[in-house]
């Protein structure tokens, strides 16, 4: 079996992790979650980060023990059963294609805010972004990593400017419990929505076949990425809610989804608003880039196991890109982008990714003692938390996910009528 080349070290892996996380979650979904739970969104951001940290540790030890492309799809096949692997693979494809569409739409929203364009241009701009990012990924992992580094640098500087300029304007009254809404259920739903915003760390594990010294590199990169992201998200949430209030922050997700730029204008920092717009534009592209990378590697792994047509297991002659898998991912993401609604795509992504990471933690519980790097209770806590949060996501997302997994089984049976994963 042809393998992808190992070209990524610790710094590149951390930057790919940050590029996967710092995007739609911080620039768009904090506003969506604020609309669900009100001022308690800050606590929801922190809670989601802690759940994601437990999952990140499970992913880290799994990836160190099994450094191959495919992430939880491969871990579940190896440690649970082929049926669990197939379910994980389709949950990942469903979750992350929806997230990629959200990133493309978020990118278009910030572009329109920056250039005062018409709302009707959101979908065409988003489709253009998908096409450009697809071309970058087809050029190989090394070029993708270089583009990602530039994107992450701009995005982090923009968020630092937002927090720095907004911190003196924070009104503690906006952060009080009196501004909460929908009770405990609303808070848990917001935490579920925010959980998706952290899950880019899994991209490091998904690219395990392309990381140098994976047993050392992957755990270090995931832990560093999670630490930076939790602090960053909490700071942005405090400034966003504390300067204009949860209701106004949530309202800014209507139409072109550019809540942080709108908030920066409201607290009287037009220059910072422009910087945030630029940072958001680059961040959305970074997330889109990393999602296409991760998705294509899962499709590659599924092709190798015949859970999708084996044509998707092909790698180019340089050993750097699974071209058929990348093209398939681009087409699917473009199709979901036509929905044109970030709330719909994000809610669906939340439910499916929670199920996916529940399977991750379940697989981590099966690791042999010599492969275990962290206490078992961490994986157990991640498993319980993921399943608990998933319950509070809109039931229609569950129905859609069930349909998608059913389609996945039918596709698999069409191309390989034996037991799943054989």
N, C-alpha and C positions, 0 to 999 in steps of 0.2 A: 504494500500500500504506500503510495507516494505521500510524504509528509511535508508540511509547510516548514520553511526555514526559521530557525530561532534567531531573531534579530533585536529583541527588546530587552533592555536592562531595567534596573529599579527606577531610575528617574523617568524613563519613557513610559513605564507601566503606571507610575503614579499620575503622570500627566494625562495618559489615556483614561485613567479612572476619573480624574477631575473633569476631563473633557466630556465624559459620559454623564456625569452627575450635574455639574454646574451649567444649567441651561433652563429647560422648561420648568423644572421644579421650583427654582428660586425666582425666575423672572415672570412666571405665569401662575403656577399652581398654588402658591401661598395666597394669592387673591381668591382663587376658587375655594380653597379651604376656609378662608375667612368668611365667605358667604354662607358656609354651612354651620360654623360654630361661633362666629363673632370674635370677641377679644381673646378667648381662650385658644385661639389658633397658635399662639406662641408656645403654649404647653403642648399642643398637638404636634408641633414641629419637633420639639425636643423628644417627646415620647416615640414618634416615628423614627427618629434618629437612633434611639436606644435599641429599638427592635431591629433596625437595619444593621446596627453594629453586631448584634448577636448573629444575625444571618451572615454578615461579612466574615466573622470568625469561622463559621461553619464552611463557607465557601473557600476560605483560605486553606483550611486543613484538607479539604477534599481536593482542591486544585494542586496542593503540594504532593499529595499521595498519587493523584492521577492527572499529570500535566498534559492533557490532550485537548484538542478543539471540541467544543460542544457543551461545556459547562455541566449543569445539572442533568441534562439529557444523558450524558455519558455516565455520570456518577450513579444515577438511578438505574441505568442498565446494568452496571457492574455490581452494585451493592444491594439493590432491591429486586427488580425484575424487569424484563423487557416491556411489560405492560406499563409499569410506572415510568420507565424511560420514555415511551411513546407519549404518554400523557404530559410529562414534563416538557418534552420537545414542543408539542403543540401549544401548551400554555405559554411557553416562552415566545413562540412565533406570534401568537395572538397578542400577548402583552406588549411586546416590543415593536411590532409593526404599528400598533395603535399609538405607542409613545413616539415613534418616529414621525407619524402623521401629525401628532400634536406639536412636535418640535418644528416641523415644516410650516404649519399654520401659525405658530407663535412667531417664527422668523418673519413671515409675511406681515403679521400684525404690527410688529415693531418697525418694519420697513415703511409701512403706510403711515404710521404715526410720525416717523422721522421726516418723511417727505410729503406729508399731508395728501396722501393719495386716496382714491375712492375705495370704499369697502368692497366693492365688487371685484377688486383686483386681488383679493386675498388668495383665492385658490390658484389662479395662474402663477402668481409669484411663488407660492408654495411648491407647485409642480416644477418650476424652474430650479428651485433649490434642490429638490430631490434629484433632478437630472445632473446638476453640477457635482453634487456630493457622490453620486454614483460613479461619475467619471474619475474622481479622485481615488475612490476605493479600488477601482479597477486598475489603477496605476501601481498598486502594491502597498504592503504594510509600511515600508520605510517612508515613502512619500506621504502616506496618510498620517504617520506619526509626526512628521515635520509640520504639516499643515495644522495638526491638532495642537502642537506646542504654541504656535503663534496665536491660535484662537483662544487657548486657555489664558495666556498672558493678558490679552486685552480684556477678557471677561472678568478675571480676578481684579484687575485694576479698576474696572467700572464699578464692581460691587463694593470695593474698598472706598471709592469716592462717594457712593450712595450712603454707606453707613457713616463715614466721617462727616459728611455734610448734614445728614439728618439727625445724628445723635443729639446735638444741642437743641433741636426742635421737638424732641419727644415729650409728649404730655402724658404723665403717668396715669391720669384719669382714663385715658383711652385703653390702658392695659388692664384696668380693673375688671373684676368678675361681673360687674353690672352690665357690661356690653356683650355678655355671652348669649347664645341662642341655641335652641333645640336640645338643651340638657346634655346628659351623659351620652345619649345616642348620637347627637350631633357632633360631640367632641370625638367620639370613636370613629365616626365616618370621616371626619377631617383628618384624623391621624392615619386612617387607611389611605386617603387620597395623598397625603404627604409622604407616606412610605415609598410610593413609586418614585418620588423625587430623589431618593437616596440610592436607588438600586443600580446605578451605573457602575458601582464597584464590581459587580458581577462580570463586567466586560473584561476585566483583568483575568478572571478565571476562564472565561470563554475563549480567550486568546492564548490559553496555556501552552498550546503546541508551538507558539511563536515567541515564547519568553525564554531567555537564557537563564540557566541555573534556577529552574522553576521552584524547587523546594525552598529556596531562600528568598527569591525575588517576589513570588506571588504573595505570601503572608505579609511581608514588609510593606509592599505596595498597597494592599487592601487596608491594612491598619492605618497607615499614614493618610490615605485618601479619606477614610471615614472620619478621622479626627479633625482634619481641616474642614470637611464639609459640615459637620454638626455645628461647629463654632460659627461658621460663615452663615448658615441658614438661620440660626437663632438670632444673630445680629441683624440680618435683613428683616426678619419677621418683627422684631422689636421696633425697628425704625419705621417699617411700613405701617404697622398698626398704631404705633405710638405717635405718629405725626399727623395722620388724617383720620384715624379711626377705622375699625374693621368694615363698617358698612361702605365707606367710600372706597376702601381698598378693593372690596369685592365688586363694587359697581364698575371699577376700572377694567374688569375682565370682560365687560360687555363690548360687543363690536370688535374692532381690532384689539387683540389681547395684549395690552402693554401697560400693566398696572404700575410697575415701578417707575417708569418714566412719567406717568401721570402723577404719581405721588411726589416725585422730585419737583415737578412744576408747582404743585400745591404748597410745598413748604418753601417756596421762593428760591429755588436753585435751578434756573433754566440751563445754566452751563452743565450742571451735573446731570440734568435730564437728558441732554444731548449725549453725554458720555455714557449714560445708562443705555440709551437707545443703541449706541454703537456696540457696547458690551453685550447687550441682549441679542443683537443681530449675529454677532460672532459666536455667542454661546449656543444659540439655537443650531447654528451650522455645526458646531462641535458635537453637540448631542446627536444630531442627525448622522454625522460622520461615524461616530462610535457605535451607534445603533445598527447602521448598515454593516459595519465591520462584524459586530457580534452576531447579528442575525444570519449573515452569510456563513459564518463558521458553524453555527448550529445546523443550518441546512446542509452544509458539507458533511457533518457528522451523521445526520439522518440519512443522507444519500449513501454513506459507507455501510450503514446497517440495513439499507433497503426499506426504510420506513417512508421514504419518498423516492421517486425515480432515481436510479443510480447515476444518471447523467450529472446530477448535482454533486457527485463525489469527485468530479474532475478538477484538477489543479493545472494552472498554466505551466509551461515548460520551465520557467524560472523558479517555480516552487514558492511563489509569493502570493498568489491570488486564486481563489476558487471561482473562476469567472461565471460559470452557469448559475451558481448559487447567488452571487452578487446581483446578476441581472434579474433573477426571479424576485429577490427581495425588493429591488428598486421598483419593479412593476406592481407588487402588492402594496407597498407604501404609497405609491402614486394613486392607486385606486382608493385607499382609505382617506387620502388627503381630500378627495372629492366630497367627503362628508361636510367639510368646511366648518366644523364646530368643535372647539377644543374641549368643551365640557364633556361631550359625548365620548370622544376618543380617550380622554384622561380617565373617566370613570371606568370604562371597560378595561383599560390598562391596569387600573388599581386592583380589580378583583383577580384578574388572571395572573398578575405577577405575585400576589400574595399566595395563591395556590402553588405557583412554581417554587417559591422560596420555602413553603411548608414542606414540599418534597425534598428540597435541598437539605433542610434540617433533619428530616427523617433519614435521608441517606447518610448524613454525618453521624447519626446515632449508631450506624452499622459499621463504622470504621474499626479496623483491628487496633488493639492497644498500641502497637508500635507506630501506627500512622496517626494517632490522636495527639494533637498539640494543645488542646484546650479542654477544660472539664466538660463532661457530658451534659451538665445542667444548662450550659449555654445553648447547645443545640435544642434541648428540650424546651427551654424558655422561648427560643425563636420559633419553634414549631407551634406551640400553644398560642403565642402572640399573633402569628400570621393567620392561623385559622380563626381566632377570635375576631380580628379586625375584618377579615373577609366577609364575615356574617353581616356586617353593617353596610356593605356596598349594595347599591340598587339591584334588586332581584333580576331585572332585565339583563344585567351584565352576566349573571349566572346562566341564564337561559342561552344567551349568545355563545358563551364559552362552551357549554355542553354541546351545542350544535357543531362548533368548530372541532372539538375533540372527536365527535362522531364522524365528521367528514375526514379527519385525519386517519381514523381507523379504516374507513372505506378506501381511502387512497392507498394505504399500506397494503390492504388485502388485494387491491387490484394489481399491484406490482410484485407482491411476494406473498402468496396465499398461505404460507406456513405460520407458525406462532410468531407473535410480534417480536421484532428485534433479532430474529435468527438469521 
